[in-house]
């Protein structure tokens, strides 16, 4: 189950690369209809890095990975909101990650 959750987090993070690629003009992505500024593209990229670090932290830092996950979800949400029509399903992935965060906090958290 841990491996599946880590894969979900990593894939969600990699999907954020699409927003960064569009913002920086690295790829033509006609399915992304909303414009993405370079500043917002930076948030998409930071979100990618945070989600990938969270996936690694699940194994490396089992008592504290949820801290990084909360940061990743917060940055992701800020990036998703301006592109809501294109990225609304990313909010569902964020909710799934938050459910895992709640479980991780209560089962292995700092206490």
Secondary structure, DSSP 8 states (H G I E B T S, - for coil): -HHHHHHHHHHHHHHHHHHHHHHTTSS--TT--S---HHHHHHHHHHHHHHHHHHHHHHH-TTTHHHHHHHHHHHHHHHHHHTHHHHHHHHHHHHHHHHHHHHHHHHHS--
